Amino acid sequence: MVKKIYILVFFMILVSYTWAQRFEGGVLAGFNATQVEGDYFKGFNKPGILAGFFVQTDLAPAIFAGMEIKYTQKGSRKRIKPKDPDPEKYIMRLGYVDVPLFAGFRTNDRGSILAGVSIGYLIHDKELDEYGEFPPEDQHPFNNLDIQPFLGFQFDMLDQVTLDLRFALSVLPIRGQPGDNNLDYSWYWRDNQFNNVISLALYYNFSR
């Protein structure tokens, strides 16, 4: 019995050591600049925050793969200009739990290129105009699922700190346009809507 316990403890230590050697992880935090394709407001005018955790592992000397779990704010905002003849206010606020999966290629000792796909689940949404939040009769539901392929670049600023820049665009509509018999949306909503995101974040790696 004692021998079996020693073997089990040895096996657990070996697995823990192997896991620690193969995987590394940490925390991340940063900002988004977002817009929504399919509305009338061009430009990445809606800021948002992102924060979460990541793990990754080396597949080859220059190739690595990983995943993240993070909270991400997306949406759209109409930029009000001082001389705008139509100063209507519009803000779309969307909050997601995103799970990005990615592969990376190290181009040199400090720089990497990333590519992957992020699967997001909508946890809250709100639309506002100059009178406040849209009343229930003017609200149109969003799809819960958001799928965004992305391309990114990483730069190791320090041994444990990495700067990450990404560009992502939804491949499924976050909301389809309602029928033509409902025209209360026509001043801000043009077509099927897609999230378009530029993100900049810092990654702190606990394992280095």
C-alpha positions in Angstrom: 0.0 0.0 0.0 2.8 2.4 0.9 4.6 1.6 -2.3 1.5 2.4 -4.3 1.2 5.8 -2.5 4.9 6.6 -3.3 4.3 5.7 -6.9 1.1 7.9 -7.0 2.9 10.8 -5.4 5.9 10.4 -7.8 3.5 10.3 -10.8 1.7 13.5 -9.6 5.0 15.3 -9.1 6.2 14.2 -12.6 2.9 15.4 -14.2 3.1 18.7 -12.4 6.7 19.2 -13.4 5.9 18.3 -17.1 2.9 20.7 -17.1 5.0 23.5 -15.6 7.7 22.9 -18.2 5.3 22.8 -21.2 2.9 25.6 -20.3 3.2 29.2 -19.3 0.6 31.7 -18.5 -0.4 35.0 -16.9 -2.8 37.9 -16.9 -3.6 40.5 -19.6 -5.2 43.9 -19.7 -5.7 46.7 -22.3 -8.1 48.7 -24.4 -10.2 48.3 -27.5 -11.1 50.7 -30.2 -14.2 49.4 -31.9 -16.8 50.1 -34.5 -19.7 48.2 -36.0 -19.9 47.4 -39.7 -23.5 47.9 -40.8 -24.3 51.2 -39.1 -23.9 54.7 -40.4 -21.0 55.7 -38.1 -17.6 55.2 -39.5 -14.5 55.2 -37.4 -13.2 53.4 -34.3 -14.9 55.8 -31.9 -16.1 53.4 -29.2 -13.4 52.7 -26.6 -13.6 49.7 -24.3 -11.5 47.7 -21.9 -10.3 44.1 -21.9 -8.9 41.9 -19.2 -8.3 38.3 -18.6 -5.9 35.3 -18.4 -3.9 33.4 -20.9 -1.9 30.1 -21.3 0.4 29.1 -24.1 3.0 26.5 -25.0 5.8 26.0 -27.5 5.1 23.6 -30.4 8.5 24.1 -31.9 11.4 26.5 -31.3 9.7 29.3 -33.3 6.1 28.2 -33.1 3.7 28.5 -30.1 0.0 28.1 -29.5 -2.4 29.3 -26.7 -5.8 30.3 -25.5 -7.3 33.1 -23.4 -10.3 33.9 -21.4 -11.1 37.5 -21.2 -13.9 40.1 -20.7 -14.1 42.5 -23.7 -16.1 45.6 -24.4 -17.2 46.3 -28.0 -19.7 48.4 -29.7 -20.2 51.7 -31.7 -20.5 55.4 -31.0 -21.5 58.3 -33.2 -18.9 61.0 -33.0 -20.5 64.4 -32.4 -18.8 67.2 -34.3 -19.1 70.8 -33.2 -20.7 71.9 -36.5 -22.8 68.7 -37.0 -26.2 69.9 -38.3 -27.7 66.7 -36.9 -26.3 66.2 -33.4 -28.2 63.0 -32.5 -26.4 60.9 -30.0 -25.9 57.2 -30.4 -23.9 54.7 -28.3 -23.9 50.9 -28.5 -22.3 49.1 -25.6 -21.6 45.4 -25.8 -19.8 43.2 -23.2 -18.5 39.7 -24.1 -16.7 36.8 -22.5 -14.2 36.0 -25.3 -12.2 32.8 -25.7 -9.4 33.3 -28.3 -7.4 30.4 -29.7 -4.3 31.3 -31.5 -1.0 30.1 -33.1 2.1 32.3 -33.2 5.4 32.5 -35.1 8.5 34.1 -33.6 10.1 36.3 -36.2 13.0 37.2 -34.0 14.0 37.1 -30.3 11.3 39.7 -29.3 8.7 39.8 -32.1 5.9 37.4 -33.1 3.0 37.2 -35.5 -0.3 35.8 -34.3 -3.3 34.4 -36.1 -6.4 32.8 -34.5 -10.1 32.9 -33.9 -12.0 34.3 -30.9 -15.4 32.9 -29.8 -17.4 35.4 -27.8 -20.6 35.1 -25.7 -22.6 38.3 -25.1 -23.3 38.9 -21.4 -24.7 42.4 -21.6 -25.8 45.0 -24.2 -27.2 48.6 -24.2 -28.1 51.2 -26.7 -28.5 54.9 -25.9 -29.4 58.2 -27.6 -29.7 61.7 -26.2 -32.7 60.7 -24.1 -30.9 57.8 -22.4 -31.3 54.0 -22.9 -33.6 52.9 -25.7 -37.1 52.0 -24.5 -38.1 48.4 -24.7 -40.2 49.0 -27.9 -37.2 50.3 -29.7 -34.7 47.6 -28.6 -33.7 44.9 -31.1 -31.9 41.8 -29.7 -28.3 40.9 -30.5 -27.1 37.4 -31.2 -25.3 35.8 -28.2 -22.5 34.3 -30.3 -19.7 36.4 -31.8 -16.9 34.7 -33.9 -13.9 36.8 -34.9 -10.8 35.7 -36.8 -7.9 37.9 -35.9 -4.4 38.8 -36.9 -1.9 40.1 -34.3 1.6 41.2 -33.5 3.5 40.8 -30.2 6.6 42.5 -28.9 8.4 41.4 -25.8 9.1 44.7 -24.0 10.6 42.9 -20.9 11.2 39.3 -20.0 7.8 39.0 -18.4 5.9 41.8 -20.2 4.6 41.6 -23.8 2.8 44.2 -25.9 0.0 42.7 -28.0 -1.8 44.5 -31.0 -4.7 42.8 -32.8 -7.2 43.4 -35.6 -10.4 41.4 -35.6 -13.7 41.3 -37.6 -16.8 39.2 -36.9 -17.7 36.6 -39.6 -21.3 36.1 -38.3 -23.6 39.1 -37.8 -24.0 40.2 -34.2 -27.5 41.4 -35.3 -29.5 41.0 -38.5 -31.4 44.0 -39.8 -35.1 44.0 -38.9 -37.8 44.0 -41.6 -38.6 47.0 -43.7 -41.9 47.6 -41.8 -39.9 48.7 -38.8 -38.3 52.1 -39.6 -37.4 53.4 -36.2 -33.9 52.1 -36.6 -33.2 53.7 -40.0 -31.2 56.7 -38.7 -28.5 54.5 -37.2 -28.8 51.0 -38.6 -28.0 50.3 -42.3 -27.5 46.5 -42.7 -26.4 43.3 -40.9 -24.0 44.3 -38.2 -20.5 43.0 -37.4 -18.0 43.9 -34.7 -14.7 45.4 -35.9 -12.1 45.7 -33.2 -8.5 47.0 -32.8 -7.0 46.0 -29.4 -3.9 46.9 -27.6 -2.9 45.0 -24.4 -0.1 44.2 -22.0 0.5 40.6 -21.1 2.3 39.7 -17.8 3.8 36.2 -17.9 4.1 34.5 -14.5 6.2 31.6 -15.8 9.3 33.5 -17.0 
